Amino acid sequence: MAYSDKVIDHYSNPRNVGTLDKSKKNVGTGLVGAPECGDVMRLQIEVDETTNTITDAKFKTFGCGSAIASSSLATEWLKGKTVDEALAIDNMEIVEELALPPVKIHCSVLAEDAIKSAINDYRVKNGMPALEESKAHH
Amino acid sequence: MLKLPIYLDNNATTPLDPRVLEAMMPYLTEVFGNAASRNHPFGWAAEEAVDYAREQIASLINCDSKEIIFTSGATESDNLGIKGVFEMYAQKGNHIITATTEHKAVLDTCKHIEKLGGRVTYLPVNEEGLISLADLEAAMTPQTILVTIMYGNNETGTIQPIREIAAIAHKHGALFMTDGTQAVGKIPVDVIADGIDIMAFTAHKMYGPKGVGGLYVRRKNPRVKVTAQMDGGGHERGMRSGTLNVPGIVGLGKACELARLEMAADTARLSALRDKLERELLTLEESYVNGSREHRLPHVTNISFKYVEGEGLMMGVKDLAVSSGSACTSASLEPSYVLKALGLSDDLAHSSLRFGLSRFTTEEQIDYAIGHVKEAVTKLREMSPLWEMFKEGIDLSKIEWAEH
């Protein structure tokens, strides 16, 4: 399968690989996917509680090049956004940016799920109710 | 300078040996006759070349030159052997025994036999990829006409206990066939000593050209016959009609001659290189060899790297031409049925790489491959949440994954 230049770039030079301290109250962690399905993404955000802005984002992904690129791109986009702006990220924006083929759209869905899951974790930790269900139909 | 990518997919096909090409060249140009033309020197020259190739093949596998039927390759040979026996021995019985790790050319042919009313037993294999002789013994019936078990496996290189299998088949009055595609030309194959009645083989796995292969069919003790699956001019003693591919056959013959003369030296060199590759890659934690390491072709190793996803791994080893345990023959991402038959989980089957070395593989290439694979696996693990959890001592099987 031919990968787009942007997928290859993110795969070869992934941005923001790493781990944030999940015990901190202002860190939200999302872990989505399953090993048997060939994709597991963990995405973490660190939020400045006074401005509601995402100051740091990290990921680790077990998956194909498109899954790695989708999560790498997501962390790039998250940094500097407010939590509300982050919630508005749609998987189709990831598809367009990375030129993902139809068989790889699920990678972008998983990335969007990971963002929402991380935000929900942050919200619940800080006494707010969890938001909508995930987009992926498992 | 090392030329990239490095070809380490020699179980799929091998490059043509220049000496084989040299032998073939005249038969692609001035010596163009039809080997079946009996009335003029053009035909005689072609027939002589074909007869010489038969001798070269016969010397390699220790048979009589009249026992070789030329075909288009191993797939056709497997089809001819199995379907041909099923038709020819219909009076005696309709039961065939094979194994779950056979090549699709055998498995799909057996499925076809089942549609025609035949009965097929698919023997399981153990974690090393070997069938159990006790299972085989138990599966034999008076209606069993054929036992067909491959010599060496294409994915793992596992070599089956051929002589013992042949003895069991013969004890019960059945014929023994083997798909020798990966073994012939690589390890000593002796149809007499091994007790083989029918054997499929092909040129392009042993540095010969594509599109030509053969079927060994025993002529005495017992005299074996297969019903033709290709009707026409009655070539190849009536078992396979069609004008002979003279340049291809000359190439197959030359490839067999070179294999016979150079096998010992090739084996010593390649098994040392393969062992080095394997030893180095196994220094990576949580990496496992698939299939038997004791009973194995000398130029093959198949290794799984846990906590690394297969497709991502293939992308990471872009400087190597290798096969992975996923998507072997199709665009789907189904894990290899051979590795699954050995008991591997889907994720471990997906994260496997098959390395097949050749006469032309150099130590420099192997050294590069070692560094390249280590780097890719290490990088992907640093990126893998599963690897991090494993390192923290978390039991991944206890986590409730949201399967999608």
Boltz contact constraints between the chains, C-beta under 6 A:
constraints:
  - contact:
      token1: [A, 17]
      token2: [B, 383]
      max_distance: 6.0
  - contact:
      token1: [A, 34]
      token2: [B, 401]
      max_distance: 6.0
  - contact:
      token1: [A, 34]
      token2: [B, 403]
      max_distance: 6.0
  - contact:
      token1: [A, 35]
      token2: [B, 347]
      max_distance: 6.0
  - contact:
      token1: [A, 36]
      token2: [B, 346]
      max_distance: 6.0
  - contact:
      token1: [A, 37]
      token2: [B, 404]
      max_distance: 6.0
  - contact:
      token1: [A, 38]
      token2: [B, 309]
      max_distance: 6.0
  - contact:
      token1: [A, 40]
      token2: [B, 385]
      max_distance: 6.0
  - contact:
      token1: [A, 40]
      token2: [B, 386]
      max_distance: 6.0
  - contact:
      token1: [A, 42]
      token2: [B, 385]
      max_distance: 6.0
  - contact:
      token1: [A, 60]
      token2: [B, 383]
      max_distance: 6.0
  - contact:
      token1: [A, 60]
      token2: [B, 385]
      max_distance: 6.0
  - contact:
      token1: [A, 62]
      token2: [B, 309]
      max_distance: 6.0
  - contact:
      token1: [A, 62]
      token2: [B, 384]
      max_distance: 6.0
  - contact:
      token1: [A, 62]
      token2: [B, 386]
      max_distance: 6.0
  - contact:
      token1: [A, 63]
      token2: [B, 309]
      max_distance: 6.0
  - contact:
      token1: [A, 64]
      token2: [B, 311]
      max_distance: 6.0
  - contact:
      token1: [A, 64]
      token2: [B, 312]
      max_distance: 6.0
  - contact:
      token1: [A, 65]
      token2: [B, 312]
      max_distance: 6.0
  - contact:
      token1: [A, 65]
      token2: [B, 315]
      max_distance: 6.0
  - contact:
      token1: [A, 136]
      token2: [B, 404]
      max_distance: 6.0
  - contact:
      token1: [A, 138]
      token2: [B, 402]
      max_distance: 6.0
  - contact:
      token1: [A, 138]
      token2: [B, 404]
      max_distance: 6.0
